[in-house]
């Protein structure tokens, strides 16, 4: 066949249509005058236009539809014997006199349909005759359209006889046989289209063929509409025959379309009951058929069916739907050697989805699916295909989505094995998915075993895998590690013993994370451990005397190990904060030497690691804050520590920083509450010292910038004075405060322009206290503003 | 001159009427000028009887040497300068020489006439039956009138009627088997059969079945054969694949067939063939011809 231009085709179509119209005109005239002879003559001539080989299927269809409309009119004429005076039996013979086969068969089908309706002959014989005679047209396109016409024109009669229970039960079978026969022949013709023409137009041909698939599928559709086709008939006749045709035609387009068609057209219930048969056909199709999509759709339909009502679930169990599907998939993968990994995995994803929807309680099924997938994955090299890895992620995510309780997924033994087959990147993505799922569902993971499994799963996030050092996006990395940190908080058990185990396991895993990860994970872990400590502290009374594995002491040992690991990072500031936290916890547990040890570590860090002046300032304030709350220390120890602290404070680089640190140190000597130290003298000393430093700072400022700086520092110190004054520190007198205010005012005179808001509100406060009366008012009365 | 005109005008009109003319079946017959007219139909060994009426014009007297009626069975060979061969010739004398003054009617009868052959109208040969009335005269020539009639002979259904089945092919190219349900068909029969394709390596465009008539005539020592295609019936459109079976159903009634005639009076034969023709895309024709016998069942006269 030549490659033909679209223009020529248009022309030919126009000619064909003109021919049809021309003859239709005379046909109508003949019908109007009840002239049977002419009617037959012109209808045959009209139908001869359909003998063309020049049109593509689409164009041919247009032409066919024109003729089809005319044939409907002719059929009406045939039906009315009073018009032409020829019995339908004779008519049936008469139309067969036409010399050309195509017009002859179109007419035969038309009369045949009238004949069946008349019930003057058994429908079975007529149908058989029609379907048999149509063999004469072997040209694929013409044959397809002819048989499609036959299917179309017989459809309503088939539905009638196919649903006619009153009559012979065999009538249903007659209808079924007819459709199956016609279907088989149509499919053969359709497949044959592929073989026509040279190879280079193969693609075009395939496109043309797809356009005709509906014609073939229509038969199946009619079958599904026949009421008489019950499960029995479907199982014994319809499906085996259709599948036989599907398998034997050995054409990928047809196999794909028809399998899909079967699945979409017939009821789910039938599929379920004939699952074995349907699935048996799957491995037998051509290797190029996209059977995974077909199977996926089947499983999709079945799972929707299962969801429709609880009653059908028992059916699923009865027919062992899962086992059958699973076996079929196994077989398909085994047979289709060339199927890419992505295909196989997609199949498993579908199966898994099915399982999760239909048998959510059967975790073993899920495990089985994953196991099969592992088997497949281990037979191929590491996944390179991004689509394949995407499918694996989907596979692994499915159970997480289904079981809100992520822990369930952890029970699946093959889960980590599947993950092993992912590349590092994907592994991380998957780990993130798992963590997200846990976070989303607020799942608490409460046993050490599960934690162990979980960390095995997300090891891609926990440590560097292999020696692969792919460049990571900094932000992604942070996100990942933050997630891990969050996750650690989700690991919780009320039983201290188990909790300790959990902590140990987590530590074991995170330890290996390297310097980049530890700053993220250790804090979480530390706080998790501290929580345990506090819990134990609460229970202490109950467990005295018993040999318990989880004691605060042990935990503290562990904690110091953890924090020490951070110093290797190095992340001294973080370590320092954590030490302080631990120290406070130890304080709560009354473990003086432990707390002391922690503080020692703090100071060591401060001395050795924290060089940045800003960091030092922060650190000092933290230390002061923590130390102030410590009440476990003996006087001696406390002295040592406070001494150290004040010393460091005074040695900060910037004067304002010094000043602030020093006045903050004053709090170390004045602790509220019972047994609090109240060493007013040393408080005063600190404040005075701060004042001196503030002075010095002021002077430095005025020298450097030729103007006295703000008086903020003084005001701050004034506030401290007021605080202690209120608290009843005898060393802080109203006079001293008055003095300080005056000092500030003097300083202010330097640049009267700037009024200090802080100062103003401080003064307002004093004023307020004065007016308040009472003890405090009396106390403040002595201060003169 | 008037005299001359008078002389060439027949002196009387002769009409021939069969006694059962009203009830006898009449069938169309083609005349040489292409017109069809209805003619009475007879069978072998039937009695042929009737009346012949002679009516002189304008009260003229007809003087004659006798009146006779002949029943002739003739074979006319067009290729033999239109010569007639009478294979049947019967005579009945109706009147002794004398004069006819007025309308006179003569009954006649040929009983149990042997008419073994059917009327046939072919390409090169014609077989006809005719009644010939002759009023013999000494002068002015004899007055002759003809009446054609037809003869159809019926055969009982053959006791042996085997199917035609045959495998044919071209090696490594085409291999088919065809089967026709019978070898003998009556005129209104249906040919049922199928063509089975064992091997198809050529690109077939279509397949037709033809009914061919072979008329062979013998004139002296020469034998002449004329073949006509009476029917061309498309059986298949497009190329079949291996294993395909194409049905044949050909109604014979629409075609103008005659029974098969074998060696009629040593003058001619008429035989029928079914010709299966396959045409490939290049227009090449592959065919296989099979003889069939056509016979006439009673009550099958058109």
Interface residues (C-beta under 8 A of the other chain):
Chain A: X51 X93 X96 X97 X99 X100 X101 X102 X104 X132 X133 X135 X136 X137 X138 X139 X140 X142 X143 X188 X192
Chain B: X206 X231 X232 X233 X234 X235 X236 X237 X238 X239 X240 X241 X244 X245 X246 X247 X249 X251 X253 X254
